[in-house]
């Protein structure tokens, strides 16, 4: 057990200086927000696509809901990426993703032979919710927006 502890300690020290940087944190946050930026911008520049998505999932009134989705996807991402009320953006996107997952990925309604992709997407989106909760938790735990060097 002692050798595992020593190995863990040694690896931790070696990785900390190269991995625990603001650059890595920024790349991670951008990766977490990438799909929301892409989705929000696609909907904003092609509002017909946004309306069709709302109608497809039975969400009415389509236009106001599409505008809300665009605002949440782009606005939440910008809050996270800039560090300005990052925790608010993380909770916005986490809540949105949680709700959208139950609207768009109802794998329990899909025939068993076709269920895999929808079920997989459902649980992947729950993983995103967890990521957003961690971002909010960390930001609230530190007591200030996380805008400079990585901590903890």
JOWO-V44904 format. One line per field, one symbol per residue. psi: psi as a letter, one per 20 degrees, with the letter a starting at -180 (. if undefined). burial: 1 if it has 16 or more other C-alpha atoms within 10 Angstrom, else 0. A space follows every 50 residues. Layout:
psi=???
burial=???
This chain:
psi=hhhggggggggggghghhhmrhgggggghgghighhgggghghhimhhgg ghggghjkoqpgghhgggggggggggghgghhiolghggghghggggggh gigilmhiipqhhjhggggghghghhhgggghhgggggghhijqpnirqq r.
burial=00000000000000000000000011001101100110111011001001 11010000000110011011011111111110101111111111111100 10001010000000000110110011011011111101110000110000 00
